[in-house]
Amino acid sequence: QVHLVESGGGLVQPGGSLRLSCAASGSISSIHAMVWSRQVPARQREFVASITAGGSPNYADSVKGRFSISRDNDKNTMYLQMNSLKPEDTAVYYCGAVGLASNYWGQGTQVTVSS
């Protein structure tokens, strides 16, 4: 089992920045990739970014050039640095871990971009 806890969400003005964190605990060695996704009410959850165990990132086109994903394996923590935020980035952001046999998700953290 892997337990994930997101933090760092909040209210920010358009053009501002936030950094989300995802702390992992449990069977860390079973994780080979981690993911950020987001969801707004009445819409499907969408992929935001992912990072492999080796540190290779991948981004959705909508956030490329504005968001940066990273992980600190010593701290078992993944980050999402979000810059130049737009109102359409408003969503609940979820941290996910891809394991050998299962996928795991955190409870989510709300990000609201509004003036």
C-alpha positions in Angstrom: 0.0 0.0 0.0 1.0 3.6 -0.7 -0.4 6.6 1.1 -0.3 10.0 -0.6 -0.9 13.4 0.9 -1.1 16.6 -1.2 -0.5 20.1 0.1 0.1 23.6 -1.1 -3.2 24.4 -2.8 -4.9 27.7 -2.3 -6.2 30.9 -3.9 -3.9 32.8 -6.2 -4.4 35.6 -8.7 -4.0 35.1 -12.4 -0.3 35.2 -13.3 0.7 34.0 -9.9 2.5 30.9 -8.7 1.9 27.9 -6.4 3.9 24.9 -5.5 2.1 21.6 -4.7 3.7 18.9 -2.7 2.8 15.2 -2.6 4.3 13.2 0.3 4.4 9.4 -0.1 4.6 6.7 2.5 4.2 3.0 2.7 5.6 0.7 0.0 7.6 3.4 -1.7 9.9 0.9 -3.5 6.9 -0.3 -5.5 6.4 3.1 -7.2 7.9 3.5 -10.6 6.2 6.7 -11.7 4.2 9.5 -10.2 1.5 11.7 -11.7 -0.4 14.9 -11.1 -3.9 15.1 -12.5 -6.7 17.6 -12.0 -10.5 17.7 -12.0 -13.2 20.3 -12.1 -16.9 19.5 -11.3 -18.8 17.7 -14.0 -15.7 17.1 -16.1 -13.4 14.1 -16.4 -10.1 14.1 -14.5 -7.3 15.2 -16.8 -3.6 14.4 -16.9 -1.3 17.3 -15.9 2.2 15.9 -15.6 4.1 12.8 -14.7 7.6 11.8 -13.7 9.4 8.5 -13.8 11.6 7.0 -11.1 14.5 8.1 -13.1 13.2 11.7 -13.2 11.9 11.9 -16.8 9.0 14.4 -17.0 6.0 14.6 -19.2 3.4 17.4 -19.5 0.0 18.0 -20.8 0.1 20.6 -23.7 -2.1 22.9 -21.6 0.6 23.3 -18.9 3.8 22.9 -20.9 6.2 25.8 -20.3 4.3 26.9 -17.2 4.4 23.9 -14.8 7.4 21.9 -13.7 7.3 18.5 -12.0 10.1 17.2 -9.8 10.6 14.5 -7.1 12.9 14.2 -4.1 13.5 10.5 -3.6 15.2 11.1 -0.3 12.2 12.8 1.1 9.7 10.6 -0.8 8.0 13.8 -2.1 6.9 15.0 -5.5 6.4 18.6 -6.4 4.5 20.6 -9.0 5.7 24.1 -9.5 2.9 26.1 -11.2 3.7 29.5 -12.7 1.8 31.9 -14.9 -1.4 30.5 -13.5 -4.7 31.0 -15.4 -8.3 30.9 -14.3 -8.7 27.7 -16.3 -6.1 26.0 -14.1 -8.7 26.1 -11.3 -9.3 22.5 -10.2 -8.8 19.9 -7.5 -5.3 18.6 -8.1 -4.6 14.9 -7.3 -1.3 13.2 -6.8 -1.0 9.6 -8.1 1.5 6.8 -7.8 1.9 4.0 -10.4 2.9 0.9 -8.6 3.8 -2.6 -9.7 0.3 -4.0 -9.3 -1.9 -1.0 -8.3 -2.3 2.7 -8.7 -2.8 5.0 -5.7 -4.3 8.5 -5.4 -4.3 11.2 -2.7 -7.4 13.1 -1.5 -6.6 16.2 -3.6 -5.9 19.8 -3.0 -7.9 22.7 -4.3 -6.3 25.3 -6.5 -8.3 28.4 -7.3 -7.0 31.0 -9.7 -9.1 34.2 -9.5 -8.8 37.9 -9.1 
